[in-house]
């Protein structure tokens, strides 16, 4: 099934098949069952390309019983994705087909460096491939206004350049919706307003779904493979510190010190908008009057997944009594919203056991610290 956009309007250079996507087709046709996961930010979470692809897959394989996993969480970037992959995707069982998008949020939310984009995306891909060696993966590049302007000017936005390096190394297929849109606008066949903006409207999501359908139809055009084969997992990393063993550690397991609480904050009396997924749950919170807290962990990286609202302060840290630093938990979207994000406090430790000490700090009359999860790699 294809929608409003004709096949001739799609530039084949904006869909790239790398390696094989045959394993998912084999599972759908031979076992009549399929588990398909979608991971990303609000573009994935919303009623957009994801349900369109669900509809397309069900139409293409009408005898197959599908399980669809929506692992989209608004505002989250590839760093959070790497740490939550285990909880939100891998824990669901073997995944036959995995759709992934983080280019926009790595840009406008996280404002990642090139290294930051690689740490997250390589972490996700490598962890997924290690646990699902036969799982097929498709990464999509969505777009915001600044990225669109760069593409129309002949430049490659930083997150796309970094993620593309990961995809090439691991032979991951890609849908370049962003470049397709830029070319359509330049050709006068589509406008940004018709597309719908950073969170596409139905016409923009149909364009996206059409390109995916073309990619998969092309990949599945030949005879059915006799058996599923493992995908490539290179022995060497692009970045040895990538979050390839990312996982969450619940604050519930940590011994409290004075001033820290593991409970639901009194949200009714706290200024700022709150998203419903973070209400009705306990989290780790304190202010600048709290004592320092120590966490022992094993791994090479330690971070926090937080909600930083209008009252967010800073978090100081010290690792193994040597490395020190501090991070501001008030971000560019925090003025009116308790905004979720992850930050890796350290990511390049030697393997083994470590201890980190966390101290809330006031900053410009703001001093709250609210931690949803600790992040380990």
N, C-alpha and C positions, 0 to 999 in steps of 0.2 A: 504494500500500500504506500503510495506517495501522495503528497498534499499539493498545495497551490504552486510551489516552485517547480518549474519544468526541469527535466534532466539536463537539457542543453544549457540551462542557466548556471549549472554547477561546474566550476573549474576542477577537473580531476586532480590538479596539482594541490588542491586544498583538502584532499583526503589521502593519507599515506598508509598503505599496508606494509607493515614490517613483520617478518616472521610469518607465522600461521595463526589464523583465527578458526581453524578447523575443529579444534577440540570441543568448543561450545556447540557447534552445529552437530557434531557427532553425539554429544550428550542429549541434545534436544530431540534428535531424530531416533536414536537407538534406545534410549532409556525412557523416553516420553516424560522426562522430568528435567527441570532446569532451575538453577539458583542464580539469580542475576542481582548484582549489587551496584548501587550508584552512590558515589562519594564526592563531596565537594562542599561548597558554601550554600548561600541562600538560592543561587541559581539552580542547584540540584534539589534543594529542599522544597522549593516552590512548585506550583502547578505549572510546569513548563515542559522542557524537552523530555524529562524523565517519564511522565505518564504517556507521552506520545510514543516513546520507544517501547514502553511496556505494551501499548496497543499494537504497535507494529510487529513485535515479536510474537504476540499471541495470534495475530492474523497470519503470520508466516508459518507458524507451527501450531495449528489449531488442535492437534491431538496431544500437545505437551502440557503438563501441569507445571506452571511456573510458580516459583517463590521469588518475590521481588523485595529487595532490601533498600530502604531509603536511608542512607547514611549521610544525608546532607544536613549541615548545621550552619545556620546563618552566621556570617562574619568570620568563620574559622578559615585558617590558611593551611598550607601543607605541613607546617610544623605541628599544629594541633592534629592534623590528619594522621601524621606518622605516629603520634602518641596514642591516638584513639582507635587506630586501625584494628588492634586486637579486640577491643571491646565491641566496636560497632560493626565489624565485618568478619574478621577471622573466627570469632566465637560462634558465628551462625552456621558453620560447617563449610565444606568445600564449595568454592564459588566457580561457576562455569564461565561467567562473563562479567567483567568488572569495568564499569564506566567511571571515569575519574576526571574532575576539573578543579583546578586551584589557581589558574593564571591570574584571574581578576583579583581574588582576595590576597594573593601574594603581593600584588601591586598596591591596591588602594587601602587595604586593611592593615596588613603586616608591614608594608613598605620594605620588603626584604632586600638584602644585598643579593648578589649573584650566588655567593656561598650559601646564604640562608635558603634560597630556593632549591639548591641542590641537596642540602641536608635533609629537607623535608621530602621532596619528591623521590629522591633516590631511596630514602628510608622507607617510604610507602611501597615502592615498586619491589625493592629487594626483599622486604618482609613478606609481601604478598606472594612473590614467586617462590620464596623458600617454603612457605606453608601451603601454597597451591601451585605446584610446579606445572600442572596442566591447565590452569586457569587462563583464559584469554583476557587481554586488557586493551581498552581504547581510551585514550586521553583526548579531551576536547579543550581547545583554547577559545574561551568566551572573551568579551572585550568591553572596556569602558571608554569614555570619550577621549581621555588622554592617550590610551593605547591605540585607539582608532586613528588619532591624528598622527601618531608616530608611523603606523603602518602605511597610511596614505602618503606620508613623506618619504617612504622607502626605508624606514628604519624598523628594527625588530625590538619590541619592548623587552626589557631585561628579563622578566619572569619567563617569557616564551623562549628566549634564547637559552636560559639556564635549563629549563625543563626539557627543551629539545635535545640538549646534550645528553641528558639522562635517557630519554626515549631512544635515541640512536644507539647508545651503548647496550641497552637491554632489549633492543628490537621490539619496541612497543608501538603499536599502530596509533595514528593521530588524526583528528579532525580539526582543521584550521578554520573554524567558523569565523574568527576575527578577520582573517585575510580575505575570505570569501565575501564578507560584508563590505570591506574596504573596496574591493574590486567592483562589487555591484554598485556601490555609491558612485565611484568614479565613472562607471559606465552609464549612470543615470537610470538604472533599472530598479533601484531600491533606495530608500532614505533611512537615516538614523531614526526619524520619527516613526516610520512604518515598522522598522525593526522592533522598536519599543524601548530602547535604552539599555542600560546595563543589565536590568532584569527584563529580558525580552517579552514582548507581547506575543500573542499566538502566531502572527506571521513570522517573527524572528525565530521562535521555537520550531515552527514548521520547517524553516530553512535549515536549522540545525539538525532536525530529525531526518530530513531528506538526505543530507550529506552522510549521516550515519547509515541510513538504509542503503545508499549507493556503495559505501565502503563494504558493508557486510554482504550485500548481494554479489559484489565482485569477488570477495574472499570465499564465498560459499558456492561459486558457480560450477566448480568441477565435480568429479565423482566424490562420493563420500569416502573419507579416509578409513582404512581398515581398523585402525586403533589410534588412541590418543597418545601423543608423545609429549615428553617434558619440554618445557620452554627453556631457553637460554638463561643461565645464571652465571655471569662472569665471575671468575675467582677474585678479580681485583675490583675495588670500588673506584668510582670517580673521586669521592671524598671519603677517606677512611673513618671519618667521624659522623657520617650520615646516620640518621636515626633508624637504622635497619632492625633494631630490636626494641623499638619504642613501645612503651606500655604506661598505663596509669597506675599509680599507687594511691589508694584511698587515704586521705588524712585521718580516717577513722582508726587506722592502725598505729598512729603516732601518739606518744605520751604527751599530754598537755602540760604546759607550764603556765604560770600565773598570767592572766590576762587573755589567754587564748580560749576559744570555745569551739566545739564541734556541734553545731545546732543550726536551725534555720534562723537567719537574721530577722529582726523585726521590720520587715519590708514596708509595712504600712506607715511607719514613721521615718522612713529613709527617703530622701529626695531623689528623684530620677525615675525614668521608665524602667520597667523590668520585663524581661521575656518570660513567658509562662514555663518554659522548660527548666528554668532555674529556681522556680518557686516550689514550695512544698517539699523541699529537700534540705538535708543538713549539709553544711559546708564548714570549712575552717575559717574562722575570722577573728580579728583582733584590731587594736589600734596602737598608737605609739606609746601607750602606757604599759603595754605587755612586755614581759621578759623575753629574752632571746630563747629561741626554740632550736633544738638540735635534731637532725634526722640522719640516721645511719642508712646507707644504701650501697648496693653493689652495681657497678656499671661504669660507663664512661661519660654520662651526661646526666644532669639534673635540671629540671625546670618546674614551672608552675603553670597550671591552667586556671585563670582567674576571671572574675568579673570586676572590672575597674570602672566605677561610677563617678558621679560628681564629687564624691568625698574621698576619692582614692589618693593615698599617699605613696610613699616609697617603701621598698623592701630591700634592706641591706643583707648581704650574705658573706660568709667566710667559709672556705672549703679546706678541710684538713689543717686548719690553723695557719694557712699560708695565703691562699688567693682570696682577695677581697673585692667586693664590688657592690653596686646598688642599682636598682631598676625602678623607674618611675611607672607606677601602675595606673596613672592617669593618661589616657590616650586621646587621639584626636576625635574619637566618637564618644568620649566619656562625659561631655558637658551635660547631656540630658539623658544618657542611657547607661545602665550598668552593662558594660560592653565586654563580651567574652573574648579572650585571647590567651595564647600560650607564649611564654618566653623561656628560652633555654638559658639558665643562669651560667652554666658551664657545659661545654660540649666536647672537650678534648682531653679529658682526664685519662690517665693510664688505667687499663682494666683492673678491676679488683674492688676492695671495700673502701668506702670513703665516708666522711661525715661532713655535713653542711649545717651551719648555724644561720638561722633566719631571724632578722630583727626588724619589726615595723618601725617606720620613721615618718614624722610629720613633714609635709612639704606644702608651702603656701596655704596653711590652715586646713589642709586635707591630711587625713592620717589613717584611713581605713585600709585594711588588707583582707580580701575575701578570696580564699583559695578553694576551687572546686575539686581539683585533683593535683597530686604531685606527678611529675613526668620523669620517667627514667628511660635510659637507653643503655 
